Amino acid sequence: MHRMKKLLDLYQQWRGEEPANVQQLPGAGSNRSYVRLTDHKGKSVIGVIGTSRDEDHAFIYLTEHFSKRKLPVPKILAASDDQLRYLQTDLGSTSLFDAIRGGREAGGRYTLKEQELLKRTIRELPNIQIHGARGLDFSNCYPQAEFDVDSVLFDLNYFKYCFLKATELDFHELKLEADFRLFAKDLTTDEYMADGDLQSPTVTSFLYRDFQARNVMIDHDGNPFFIDYQGGRKGPYYYDLASFLWQASARYPHKLRRELVYEYYNSLKNYIEVPPARHFVNRLSLFVLFRTLQVLGAYGFRGYFEQKKHFIESIPPAIQNLRELLASTASFHYPYLMDLLRQLTELPQFQQIEATASRADGYKTTDLNPYKAHPQDGPATFSKYDAQGPLVVRVFSFSYTKGIPEDESGNGGGYVFDCRSTHNPGRYEPYKQLTGLDEPVIRFLEDDGEILTFLDSVYKLADAHVRRYIQRGFTSLMFCFGCTGGQHRSVYSAQHLAEHIHEKFGIEVRITHREQNITQTLEAKS
C-alpha cells in the first residue's frame, strides 16, 4: 500500500490531479507491478512499481534512448528520484500473443491476418537491434552489459543441472564441459569467408534477450510496439530471432517460420551489410540450439523442481524443436554434445509428441530444412537443394466426374491419387462455396487429420521419385489428385504437394486446379 501511494503521488505531481480510476494489471512474470491510471477525461497511462533500482534504471534509460531514435516503444512520462516508480504511455491491452491466439490454439494454423502481424513484427526487429544500438551506452544495461562466454556457460550449465540431470541420462561431465566451452566460443565469435578472405562483422547490435510475443503490443492499425527489454545488452542479433521463431508453445509451421526468417533477413539489409545467406543460416542454427537448451533448463527448474504443471507440459514441444533441429542439415561440431542430445530426444517420456507435432504441420519434419527461404533471394539462398536439372513437375487437381487430366508431355501420364477416402468439407454448408485454398477449408481438413495421414505417404513416394528423376536427367513428371468435385480435398492436396516439392528441391512446379480454372507456376530457384 505504501508503494502504491507513492506511485499515486507521482501521478498527481505529473498530471496535477488524482486519477479517476486505478486498475491493477496482471503480472508479467517479474517483480514489477503494473497499474492503469485513468484521468477524468478517460485518458490512461501505465504506472509501474519496481523492486530493483538497477533493473528499473535500465528500462528507463533504454526507453528514453529508443524514444530519441523514434523506435516503437512506450515513452517515459515521469519517474521518481530513485526510479523505483515511473509512468509510461499506455499501449493498450492487446499483445501479439493475444492477437495470434487463434492460430496457436489451432495447432499452428495461423490465418493470413495473424501471419501478417508476425511479419510486421519480425521486419521491425532489426530496427531496435541495429538502429537502437547506435549511440547506446551499454554500461546502463542490467544485469550485464554484453553477451559473453561466461553468460553462455551459465545457461548451458543451467540446462545440465536443472534438466539433463533430472532425466537421469548418464553422461561424462568433462567431455560435456569441453563441448560446452567450444560451443560458447562459437556463439560469441562470428567469422565468415568473403571473397576468399576471413571476415568478422563489426556491427554493434542490441540483444533484446526476452523477445517474445507477450512483449510486443499491437495498436489499432496492427503496428507492433516493443516492451520489457530491460534485460537487453550488447550481443548478436541471431539470438532474438531464434528466441522468437523457435518458441515451443508458438508451434509455428515450417513454411511460416521460413517466411519469417526470410522477412527478417531482407529487413536486416536495410540496416547493415548482411553476411552471406549460408553463413547467416549456420549462425542462426547455433543460436536455435543454444536457445532450445536454455529453455529446457528453465522448464526443468520450473517444472521438475518447482512442480509447475505448465512448464512440465511445455517440455515435449521443446524436445520436438530439438529433435527437428538435430534432423536438419545444420552442422554442429560438438560430437559428444550432439550424441547426448540425440539420446535425450529418444528417451521414452519424450516420444509421444513426435507423431502429433509432425501431423499438426502436415509435413514430416525430417524432410524439411527449417532454414530455407524464398526463390527471390537469389543464388545465395537458404535452400537445401539447388535446382539440379531441367525437371519440371506438373501437379493437377480434378473432379473424377470430368475425367483424369491428359498428359500433354507425351509421356503417358504419371501418378494419380484418389482423395475421396478422406473427409469431405463439401458436405457441409459453410464450405460449399470455398475451395481447398481457403483458410476455413484448410483448417477443417487439418483439424480432421485424415488428409495429413494421406499426404504423409504421398510425400515419401513423391520425394523418392523426384530425386530419382533429377538424377537421371528426366524433364517431366506429373502428379494428379482427384476428388468428387475437384474443389476441396484434391485442391488442398495438389497445392501442398506442389509447394512441398518446390521448397525441397528448388525445381519448377506448375500447378493446375482444373475445375477452379486456376494455374500457378513456382519458378525454379536460381
C-alpha angles and dihedrals in degrees: 000000000000092000091048091052090054090051091050089049089053090051092050092050090051100039100031093233141055118269117262091218136021118197122185111222126212116271118264100214095274138087092259120105122217128203133176111228116198127190127215091270093056096253113139139199132183119249119203128199114194136188101202117063092196092052093046091047089053092053094046093047094046093046093051091046093048091046091055088054089051094242121160098263134117119272124240107237100179139347135193119246092254090045092229090119129040143157124230136179116278111245093186132251104284116098123186086248089061094041094057096039092113094060093044093051090046089063097263099317100134123190120235089256091053091047091052091053089052092049093049089051096048092046089055095050097083088054093066093035099050108015090039092053094060110106092357116146101220092193086081092063121109135255090355139359101229144028104246145160094273093055091048092050090048091057094043091052089047086059091047098050101032100039116010096049091046090061089058090228110156116238142162109253097205095047091049092047091052091054091045090056093048090048091050091051092051092049092053097041121066120188133151141173116259121175089344094306129104110250132191120199113242096192117127113218138180114239106213090200097195101046105157139133093265089061095056120081121202121215127210091274094052095255119146124236123189127229139167099039094137091116091058125122143164108299150114118313092222090075096068094044091053092046093053103041099039097046101137098219093054092066093200110190116244093248094051092045091054091049091052092050088051092049091050094048092051092046091050088060088069091065109031143010098269123223118249113288094245091053091045091053093048092048092048091052090056091055093045088056092046094048091047091055091043091053093047089054091054092045090049093053096043094040110033098032104029092034094225108164097211092060094046089053090050094058099078094054090048090050088051089055088052092047092052092047092052090049093051127089091261110131117219121181098206104099099178094045092047093050091049093049091051089053088050094054090050095057110121094239091063100045101087095071095057098077096039095049092051092050093047091061096040092231135091103248097220090056095063134066106220092208100060120120138190129301090243089073092084131223096332097057131151090249121134091212132037115217100274103191149344095288113140118194120205120199123191137188117201148160116254089217088066097043137253115300116262120244107237093185091078093238094113098246137291138226121353117191123194111219095181094100090069127083111282118224089192090077090070125074099228091060102040095096094042133079137216088270093064121095097234091054092045091053092046093053096043095045089051089050101203093106091053093054090047093051094045089069092042092054092054092051094043094048093053092046096047092047092051093046090053091050092050095046097242116162107205137045128167132203123183130189120196134189136159099284103009089237114098121011098028092046092050092047096046093048094048095047091048093051091044093054093044094050094045102042104021093225129135114277123187117201125201121182092190101190092045094048090233124141129176135174122210102203122227114261116252 
